[in-house]
Amino acid sequence: MKSLEDLLALNVTRDHQALVCISLPPNIHSSGYWRNSKVDDESPFSASRPLSVKKLSSATLSVLEEQMALAFFLTQFLHLALRSFGIPIFVTQMLAGIILGPGMLGSIWPGYEKVMYDIVSQDVMGTLTVLGYCMFLFLMGVKMDIGIVLRTGRKALYTGAGSLLVPLCIGLFTLGTRGVFLKWELEQNDLQALALAVVANAQTSFTVIACLLGDLKLLTSELGRLALSSSIVSDILGLSLRTFTKLVMSTGKEGGFFRNTIAVLGYILVVYFGARPAMYWIIRQTPKGQPVHNGYLLIILIGVLCSALFSFYFNQYLFFGPFVLGLAVPEGPPLGSSLVKCYDFMVSDILLPLFVTSNVWLMNPKDIKFKGKFAIPSLVLLIVSTLSKFGGSLLPALYCDMPLMDALGLALIMCCKGVVDLGSLSTVTKDMPLNEEIYAINVLGILMIACVVSLLLKHFNISSKKYGGYEQRNVACLKPNSELRILACIHKQNNISAVINFLDACCPTKESPISLYVLHLIEMFGQAAPIFISHRMQTKTLSNCSYSEDMLLAFLQFERDFSEAVTVQPFTAISPTKSMHEDTCTLALDRATSLIILPFHRHWTLDGSIKSDDRAIRSLNISVLERAPCSVGILINRGPLRQLALEKNSSSEAVQYKVALIFLGGEDDREALALTLRMAADPSISLTVFYLTTSRDCEATNWDRIVDLQSLREYREGFVHACGSAFYVEKIAKNGPETVAILRSILNEYDLFVVGRRKHWESPQTSGLDEWSEFPELGIIGDMLASDDFWCRSSIFVVQQQQTT
């Protein structure tokens, strides 16, 4: 006769049922490790020993804490060890589950199963993680833009439908013809279990694809956008298919099919016509720029729990209600981003990893027996489904004239597996318990596919090289009076006036026009798919929200002020900060711009104190400098540049705006000179070129110095001698301190300093100064002028010429 504690250690397997006695209500709190209790000499983990398993297993809270600690520690340890090899964290979470499962620690640590696999502890862990999974699916719906399905092109539509329907049809066909070709002897229940596994393997999750593309930094690429659109199509079709399947499975119950069908349709109508208008009402009640009130967020949380109860009572998968409710929430700020900000950390970083690990540690690889009747059919169906999914994604892309390598990359992306696939496999077992072999093979299949696909895509990823250009796209190579194409990036409202006034100083005229592309960069939060908008192509700004309204009004007014001299094309890009450089470089490449204007990441108040310092913007500027297909300029707004337009419009040519160019030599300085020559065409602007040299009689000993002297000679002959607002000053600077002294002497005499970055240039004029550099992206001279110690109140523009490959 077994004791009560031995009965508590028994579990319900997937093949057999066992009668288990449990004590209710369970003991929540532990009496402690070190308290004396009755000694059980028969157990190697007796009550007299510290860290007794018996003591742990008697308190559900202690067991839960032990399980969470083991799962988190092992996951993070494996992630630190494997991330350098490109292994995603989802794979490490699954590996942690395998290690903690009965196949490894469960087989080498006596008594371990009494803690980890006790029925009461599994119920507690299962309840917690399923709640987290429901919240995760709700947030997944919040981040998803369902309108993409209506706007998607035929390429994404065919790829998304093919990635789901082809593996589903081929997998079910293979299962249906088992008696003709494969001679599988399976019972009806076994066939249903394998069919559900085929359905689970056929799906493609939008969230899994979005996470994969985020890790690969391909979210904003053309391939990434196509994969996201295709995955949304596949996800919506898969949801519809699973919902219909559940309705059909309820046919056997009395009135089940009609009752559940009416309930599901009614729920969808209530969400669309009731919940969604309520979400927009909450948005209208929220002041612009303010977070949503916490009371509204709690009401929505209660709605998520009620939607899960609806799914349970009307025979639907538990995720159906929360996911549909999440789709009703308008993505992005203020409501979508507030929900993600409030709940995402607890869900994605705590509960979801536990969900993955706890579902995997129930699987034992030792259960796979290839001589049994389940292992071979499960493995064959898994391989067939995966290969047919690859083909179902590849063929539509090739049919739509997609390049072969891009089509192969898209097919690999669509085959990737993740947490949603594991969750689908887990929820399938609630309807029809899968055989242990079927479950183990499919879990290991998800692990292998997730790992292999991620490694293959990272191996072939060449996104950092796609902006390399062989054509000259810079200001210096432009012909006189030719069109200057500029891409101006805007982050915040205070960037608008600084960029407009700098463009005003560039002297756009009908003979020398400027074609301006304005890119408003917004951090993506509360949504999973990046958005890129051309405002000339639409009547509304963005999903009925005025993210870029101020930018649009300001630059369109600038276009009207310079009729026929300036054309403006505004864009808005909503993407992760780590991918913003992709939008910037792609737009510059597509529009063949000669110059990108980037606002500096630091902003000052009128008294010179630092108002804001955004490290994300600095990281973006550095990424653009490294990858840009044209010249790049960083604009540092510190003073009177913001008043240029007012002064020029209020008076005549007598009011002069003073610009100084610091010229030491090199391609960046020549690019800066070419840009300031356009400014010199405006008679209200005074341009002074300071040439810092080590000796007045220094001879040209290399090609760069020959080109430098020729550029300066053309400036003197074409501008200094021809007009009274252009000047040339030659200064002797033999070392760094002399250069500092020269700059300090002219610091307060000019409104704008234009300098070259000169990243790889070493010269005696700047010797020793690089050791004090705070911002290397500005170069030595630019960093010196922008430093707080220099007390410069003039605006600065740092230029880097196009880096050709």
N, C-alpha and C positions, 0 to 999 in steps of 0.2 A: 504494500500500500504506500503510495507516494504521499509525502507531506504537502501541506498547503503551499509552502514556498517552492517546492519542486513543480507543482502544478502551475504556479505563477510564471515559471520559466518557460512553459510550453508556448509555442507560437502556432498560428494558423498558417500553414503553407499554402502554395497556390494549387497544389494537387490534392491535398487531403485536408479534412476538417478534424479538429480536435476539440474536445470539451475542456474548457479552461475555467477554473475557479479564481475569481478575483475578489478582493475585499473593497467594498464601497462604503463610504467615500474613501479614496486612497489617502494615505498620509502625505501631506504636502511638505512639511518641514522636517529636517533631519535632527536627530538628537545629538549629532556631533560625531566626529571621528574617534575621539579618545574616551568616550564614556564607556564604563564597564558594562558588559552584558554577558549573557550566558554563553559559554564556550561550546562550540560545535566541533568536536575533534575530527569528525569525518570530513570536514571541508578544508581544503588547503587555504581558503580564505576565511578562517574562523573569526568569531566575534571578538576574540581577545587580541587580534592583530590590528595594527593601525591600517587605515585605508581599506577597511573591510568592504568587500563588495556587497555583503548582506546589508550593511548599514546604508550604503548608497542606494540599493535597489528598493529600500523601504520608504524612501522619500522622493516624490516625483519632482520637486523643485531641484533637489540636489542632482538627480539624474539628468534633468534638462540642462543644468549648468555644466555638468561634466560633458555631456554630448556637444553642447555649443562650443565649449572651450577646446575640445579635441578637434572639432571640425574646423574652427577658425584658425587654430594654430597650425594644423597640418596643411590647410589650404594656402595660407600665407607663406609658409616655409617652402612648399613646392613651387609657388609662384615666383618667389625670389630666386629659386634655383633654376627654373626653366624659362623665365621670361626672356633671358638673353638669347635663347634659341628660337624665339618667335612663337612660343606655345601660349595660346590665349588662356585667360584666367578661368574660363568655363571648363576647359580641359583639366586644369589643376583641381577644380572643385570636384569633378568626377573621379579623378585619381585619388583624391582624399577619401571619397566615399568607398572606393574599392579597397583601399588600405584599411579603413575602419570596418569593413564588412566581414562577413563570416569566412570568406576565402583566405584572409590573411590574419589580422589580429584575432579574429574569432576562432581561428584554428590553432593558434600558438599560445594564447593567453587563457588558461583555465578560469572559468567563472566570468569571463568578459561578456558572454552572451546574456547572462542574467541581468546585466546593466543595460547594454545597448539594445537588446532585442526583447526585453520584457514588454508584454502587451500594453500595460498601463503607460509605460514611458513612450511607446510608439504612438499610442493614441494622443498623448500630450504633444509630442513633436509633430505628428501629422496634422493636428488641429492648427497649431501655430503656423506651420509652413504652408498649409493650404490657404489659410487666411492671407498670408503674404503673397501667395501666387495669384489669388483673386485680385488683390490690390495692384499687383504688377500688371495683370491683364487690363485692369481699368486704366492705369497710367499709360499702357501701351495704346489703348484706344484714344486717350487724350492727346498723345503725341502724333497720332496718325491723321493725316489730312485726307478725308474720304473723297474730297473733290478731285483728287488726282485721278481717280478712276474715271471720272467723267471727262477729264481733259487729256487723258493719255492717248498716245498715238498707236498706230497699228503695230508697231514694233514691240512696244511694251505689252500691249494687249495679247498679241500672239504668244510672246515669250511667257507671260504669266499664266495664260491658260494652258499652254503646252507643258509647262513644268509641273502642273498638277494633273491634268487629264491623261497625258501619255503614260506616266508611271502607274497611275491608278488602273487604267484599262489593261495595260500589259501585265501588271501584277495579278489582277483578278483573272485575266485570261490564263495565265500560267497556273494559277491555283485551280481554275475550273477544268483544265485539261490534264490534271495530274494523273488520271487513270490511263490516259492514252500514251503519254510520252514518258512520264517520270515514275509511274507505278507506286505512288504514295498510298499507303493504307491509313486513312484518317477517318475519325468519326465526325459526326455533324458538329459537335461542340468544338472540336479541334479546328474544323474548317472555318467556323465563325471567328475563333480567336485569331487565326492567321489572316483572315480577311480584315479584321480590325487593325492588325499590325501593318498590313499593306496600306490601308487608309492613312494611318499615322505617318508612315514613311513617305507618302506621296506629297505631303503638304510642304509649303515654303512659307516661313514666317517673316513678316515685315520687320519685326523687332530684331530677329537674329541677323538679318541682312544689314540692317542699319548699324548694329554693333560691330559687325565684321568690317563694314566700309569705314566706320569711324576709327577702328584700330589700324586699318591700312591707309588712312588719310586720303580716302577716295570719295568721300561724301559729296564733294562739290564738283567732282569730275563728270564728264559726259557719261562715262561708263557707269559711275556710281548712281547718277540720277536715273538712268535707264533701269538699273537693277532695282532701285527703290520703287519705281513705278510698276515694274513687273511683279515685284513681291507683294505690293498692295493688291494688285489684281488677283494673284494667286491666293492671298490670305482671305480676301472677301469671298472668293469662290469656295475655298475650303471651309469657311465658316458656314456658308449656305449648305454645303454638302453634309457637314457633320450635323447641323440642325435638322435637316431632312431625314438623315439616317436615324437620329434619336426619335423622331416622330414616327417613323416606320416601325421601329423596335417596340413602340408602345401600342401597336395595333392589337396585340393579343389581349390586352386588358379591356375591360368593359367600358366602352365609350372613351378609351384612352386617346386614340388617334385624333378624333374630332375635338375633344376637349383641349388637348395640348396644342393642337394647331391653332384653334381660336385664341388660346391664351398667349401663344408666341406672337401671333399677328397683333393682338391687342396690346401686348407689351411694347412692340416696336412702334405702334401708332402713338401710345402714351408718351414714349421717350421722345419721339420726333415732334409731336404737336404740344406736348406739355413740358417735358424736361428741358428741351433745347431752347424754347422761348424764355423759360425761367433763367437759363444760363445767360442769355443776352440781357435780361433784366438786371441780373447781378452786375454785369459789366457796365451797364448804364449807371448803376448806383455807385460805382467805384470812381473816385476822382482821377483825372488823368495823371499818370505818373505815380499813383499811390497803390500799395498792395491791397488785395481783396481782404475784406474783414474776415477774421477767423471764424466767426459764427457761420458764415456762408460755407466755409470749407468743412466745418463739422456737419452741417446739414447734408452736404454732398457725400461725406463719408457714411452717414447713416443710410443714404440712398444706395450706396454701393453694397452695404450689407443686406439691405432689403432685396436688391436685385439678385444677389446670390441665393437668398431664400426662395425667390421666385423660381430660379433655375432648378432648385432642388425639388420643389413641390410639383413642378410641371414636367418632370422627367427630361430635363435638359442637362447638358454638361455644365458643371458649376461655373465655368468661366463665361458662359453665354451672356447672362445678365450684366455683370460688371463690364464686359468688353463693349457691348452695345451701348450702355450708358456712357462709357468713356468716349465713344464716337460722337456722342451728342454734345460734348464739351468743345467749344471753339478753341482750336489750338493756338498756342502762343500767348503773349501777355494780353490782358492782365490775369484772366482766370486760369487758363491752361498752365501758364508758368508758375502761378501761385500754388496750384495743386501739386505740381512736380516738385517745387521747392520745399513744400511742407512735408510731403510723404515719401519722396524718392529715396532719401538716404536710408530711412528705416527699411523700406521695401527692398531696394536694389542691392544695398550693401550688407544687410543683416539677414532678413528673412529669406530672400531669394537664394543666396548661397547655401543656406541651411536646407532649403527645399531640394536643391540639386544633390547635395551630399547625402541627405537622408533617403532620397529615392534610389540612389546608387548603392548605398550600403545594405539595402535589402537584397541585392543581387549577389549571387555566389558564382564566380566563373567555373567552379568545380561541378556545378550542376549540368554543364554542357557535356553531353555524352553523344558522340557522333555515331554510335551504333544504335542509338535510340531512334524513335520515329519522328521526333520533333526537330532535332538539330539540323539535319540536312534540308528539310523543307524551309525552315526559317532562314537559314543562310542563303539558300538559292533565291528566295523571294527578296531578301535584303539586297543581294547583288543585282538582281533583275530590276528592282525598283530604282536603285541608284543609277545604274547605267541608262535606263530608259528616261529618268529625269534629266540626266546630262544630255541625252539626245533630244528630248523634248524641249530643252532650252536652247540647244545649239542650232537645230534645223530652222526654227522660225527666224532666228537672228540672221542666219545665212540667206534665207529666203527674202529678207528685207534688205539685202545688199550690205550687210555689216561686214567689215574686214574680218578675216579669219581669226587673227590673234585676239581681237576684241570680242568676237563671238565665243571663243574658247574661254576667255576670262569671265564673260557673263554667265556661261554655262556652269563654270566652277563656282561662282558666287551663288547661283540659284540652288546648287546642290548642298550648300553648307547647312549644318545642323547646329542646334543650340538648345537653350533652356526650354523654349516653347515645344520643341519636338519631344524632349524628355517629359515635359508636363503632359503632352497629349498621350504619350505612351502610358503614363501613370494613370491618367483619367480613364483610359480605355479599360484598364484592369478593374476599375470600379464596376463596370457594367458586366464584364465577363472575365473572371480571373484567368490570366494567361498562365500557361504552363511555365515552370521555372526556366526551362531551356529557351523557350520563345522570348521571355522577358530578358534573360541574360544576353542572348545573342543580339537583340535589338538595342539594348543599352550599350554594349561594346561596339556595335555598329555606329551609333551616334558619336561615341568617343573617337573612333578611328576617323570618321568622315570629317568631324570638326577639326581635328588635328591636321590631317593631310591637306584639306582644302586651304586652311589658313597658311600653312607652310608653303604650299605651291604658289599661292597668290602673292605672298611676301617675297618669294624668290624671283618672280617675274615682274614685280612692281617696279616700274621705271618712271613714276610720276614726277620725280624731281628733275628728270632730264627732258621732259616734254616741252619746256619753255626755251630751251637752247635755240638761239637763232643764228643764222648765217648771214642774214641781211642786215645792213646798217640801219638802225632805227634810233637815231639820236638827233639832237638839235644841230650839232656841228656839220653834219652831212647834208642838211637841207639847203636847197638853193635860196638865194635872196628873194624875199617877198613871197615865199611859198607858204602853203597852209601848214600851221603847226598843230599837230594833234596831241592833246593833253588828256590824261586820265587823272582826275582829282578825287581822292578818297576823303570821305567825311565820316567821322565817328560821332561827334557831339555837335551841339548847336553852336558852340563858340568857334568851331573850325570853319563855319560857313563864311563869316565876314573876312577872316584872315585869308582864305583861299580866293575869294572874290576880289579883294583888293590887290593881292599879288598878281592875279590875272590881269587886272586893270593896269598894273605897272608894266606888263609885258607888251603894252601898246598894240592891241588888236585894231586893225584897219581893214577897209575893203580890199586894199591891195595886198595886205599881209594878214589874212584872217586866222582865227583860232577855232578849231573844231574841238569842243570840250565834251568829254564824257565824264559825268559825275556819278560816282559809285558810293551810295550810302551803305555802310557796313554795320549790320546789327547782329549782336550775339544771339545765337539760336538758343532758346530756353523754353521748355514746355512743349516741344515738338521734336520729332525724330527725323523728318525729311527737310533738308535745306531748301530754301526758296530763292529764286532769282527772277527779278521782275524788270522788264523794260517798260517804263511809264509812258513812252510814246506809243506803245502797242495796246494800251488798255485805257478805259475811261475812269476806272476807280484806282485808287492808290494801291491798297493791299488788303484784301479780305475785309473790306469795309472799315479798316483801321487806318489811322493817319500817322503811321510811323514816320513817313518821309515828307509830311506836308510842308514843314518849314523849309526843308531843303529844296523842294520843288518850287515853292513860291519865290525863294530868293534867287535861284539860278535862272528861272524863267524870266524874272524881272531883269536880271543881268543881260540875258539874251536880247530883251526888248531895248535896253539902254544902248546896246551896241548893234543896232540893226545892220545886217549884211556883213558885219565884221566878226560876229561870234555866233556859232550854232551850238546848242546845248542838247545833249541826249542824256537824260537822267536814268539811273538804274538803282535798284535796291537789292542787296544780297543779305539774306538771313541764313547764317551758317555758324558752326562752332568756331571759336576764336582760333583754334589750331588749323583750321582750313580756310581762313579768310584770304590768305595769300594765294590760294588756288583761284578764287574768284577774281582777285585783282590781276594776277598774271594772265589768266585766261582771257579776260576782257581786253587787256592791253595787247595781247597777241592777236586776237580776232579783229580788233579795230586798227591795228598797225599804228599804234601811238608812238610818239617820239619821246615822251616824257611822262612819268608818273609823279604826282605830287602827294606826299604823305605827311600828315600832321605829326608833329613831335608828340611824344607820349606825356610830356610834362607841361603843365599850364600854371602860369603865375598870376598873382593879383597885381593891382596897380602899384602897391608898395614894394613889390619884388619878392614877397613870400610865396612859397609853393602852395598852390590851390589844389592841384590833383596830380597824381603820379600813377599812371596806368601801365603796369608791367605787361599786360596782354597786348597793348598797342605797340609797345617797344619790341616784343617778340615778333609781332606781325611785320613791323618795319624791317627788322633784320632778315626775316624770311624773304621778303620782297626784294631786298637788296641782293640777296644771294641768287635769286632765281629769275629776276625780271628780264623780259625780252627786249627792253629798251632802257633808256636813261632814267634815273630815279633822283628825285629831289626831296629832302626832308625840310619842311617849313617850320621854323621855330618862331612863334609869334610872341614877342616880348614888349612891343611898344607901339610906335606911331604908325605902323603899317595899317592898323585898323582905321585910321583917319585919312588915308590917302584919297579915297574917292570923294569925301566931303570937301577936302581942300582943293582938289582939282576942279570940282564942279562949282565951287563958290567963287573962284577968282580966275585970273588969267594966267598966261604963261609966266608971269613974274613969280608966282609961287612955285618954288622948286622943291622936288622931293629928291633927296640925296642918296645915291646908291654907290657903294664901294665894293670893288672886286679885289680880293687878295689873291695875287697870282704868284705862285712859286714854280710852276711848271708841271707838265704831265697831262695825260688825256682828260682827267677830271677837271683840271683848271681850264683847259681849252674848251671843254663843254660848257663850263660856267661862263667863259668869255663869250661864246656864241649866243648864250641866252641873254646876257646883259646887252649885247649889241642890239637886240630887238627893243630893249628898254630905252636905249639911247636915241631911238627914232622919235621918241616923244619929247618935244622941246621943253615940257614942264618938269622933266626928270634930268637931274645932273648925275652923270656917271664918272667916277674916278677909278682908274685901274692902278693899283699899287703893285709894282713888280719888285719882289724881294729877291735880291741876288747876292751872292757872296762877293762879287767883284764886278765893277763896271766894264772891265776889259776881258771878262771871262769868255773864252772861245767855245764855239759849238763843237763838242767832242763826240756826240752821239746823235742819232736820228731824232729822238724826242726833243732834244734841245734845239735842233735846227727847226723843227716844226713849231716849237714854242716861240722862238724869235721871229719866225715868219708871221705867226698869228698876231704878235704884238706890233710888228711893222705895219700890217694891214690895218690894224685898229688905229694907229697913229695917223696913217695917211688918209684913211677913209672917214674918220670921225673927229679926231683931235684937231686936225687942220681945217676941217670943213665946217664945224659948228662950234659954238661957244659954250656948250653944256657938256662936253666930253673932255676929260683931262687924263693925263698920264703922268704918274709919279714913280720914279725909280729910287728904291731904298737899299742900302747895304745892310745885310743881316748875316753875319758870319756864324752865328750860333743861336741856340734857342733863347737865351735871355735877351739878346738884341731884338729878336722877333717879337717877344713879349712887350718890350719897351715901345716898339713901333706901334703895335696894336693898341696899347694903352693911350698913346698920344693922339690917336684918331678915334677913340672909342665913342665920344659924345658928339662927333661932328657929322655923323651919317645916320640915316633912318633905316637903311637896309644893308646888310653885309651878305655878299654872295661869295662862297668859297667852294673849292673842290674837296672831295673827301680824301683823295690821295691815299687809298688804303695800303697799297704795297709800295709806296714811294718813300724812300729814305733820303734825306738831304741835310746838309749842315744847318740850314735855317731852323729845323725842328728837332735838332739833336737834344736828347734828354727830356723832351716834353711829353713823349708818349708814356713815360712812367707815371704821370699824373692824370692820365686820361680816364674819365669816368664813363663816357659813352663812346666806345670805339666806332659805332656806326656813323658818328659825325666827323670822323677824322680828327687829326690833332688840332688844326686851327678852329674847326667848327666846335669841337668840344671845349676849347679854351674860351671862345666867345660866349658859349651857352652856360658856362659854369657860374654858379652863384658867387664865387670868389672874385670873378672878373667884373661883376657889377655892370653888366652891359644891359642897356635898356633899348637897344635896337633889335629889330627882327633879323633873323639869320636864315639863309637858304643854302643848304649843303647839297652839292650836286655830285652824283656818280654817273659817269658815262656808261653806256651799254657795254656789258661784258660779253663779247662774242666768243663762240666756241670754235 
